[in-house]
C-alpha cells in the first residue's frame, strides 16, 4: 500500500467521508514540505522525541 492510500484509509476511518481526498492532499503536502517521512522523524528527534519515535517504528510497546 502506498502512502496516499494509507492516508486516505486513515482519513476515511476518522470520518472525513467525501473530504478524504482533500485531507490526503493536505497531509501529503505537509509531509513533502517537511522532507518526507525521514524529515518528519528528524524533526521529532531534534525536539527531544527520538525515543518515542523509535518506539513507534519498532516492535516493542509505544512510548508516550
N, C-alpha and C positions, 0 to 999 in steps of 0.2 A: 504494500500500500504506500503510495507517495504522500508527501506532506500535505498537499492540498486536500486529498481525500480524507486524511486523518483529521485535519482541522474542520472540514465540512461535517464529518460524523460527530465531532465534539460539539460543534455549534448546533446541529440538529438535536442532539441529546439534551442540550441546555435550553431547548425551547425556542430557538431562533426561527424555526419554521421557514417561511419563504425568504427571510432575510439572511439565511445561512451563507449564501453566495457573497453577499456584501461583507459579512463578518469575516469570512475566509479571506477575502481580498485585503481587508484591513489588517488582519493578523499577519498574513504573508508579507505585506508591505512593511510592517514593523520588524519582522524577522529579517527581511532583506536589508533594511536600513541599519540594523544592529550588527551586520556582518554574518548573518546566517545563525544557525543553531550554535556553532562554536563561538560566535561573537556574544551571544546571549550568555552562554556558560562563562565566558571570560568576564563579563560584567558582574555576574553573581560572585565569582571568585575575587575580583578586585574590591568588592564591597563586603568581604568577610563571610560569604555564604558558600565557600568552596566545599566544606564538609557536607553541607546539606545537599548540594548538587550531586556530589559523588554518591550520596546515599540514594538519591532519586534514580541515578543511572545504573547503580549496582544491583546485586542480587539480594542484599540484606534489607532490613527494615528501613523505612524512610525516616529521616530526621526532620524535625520542625524548626 
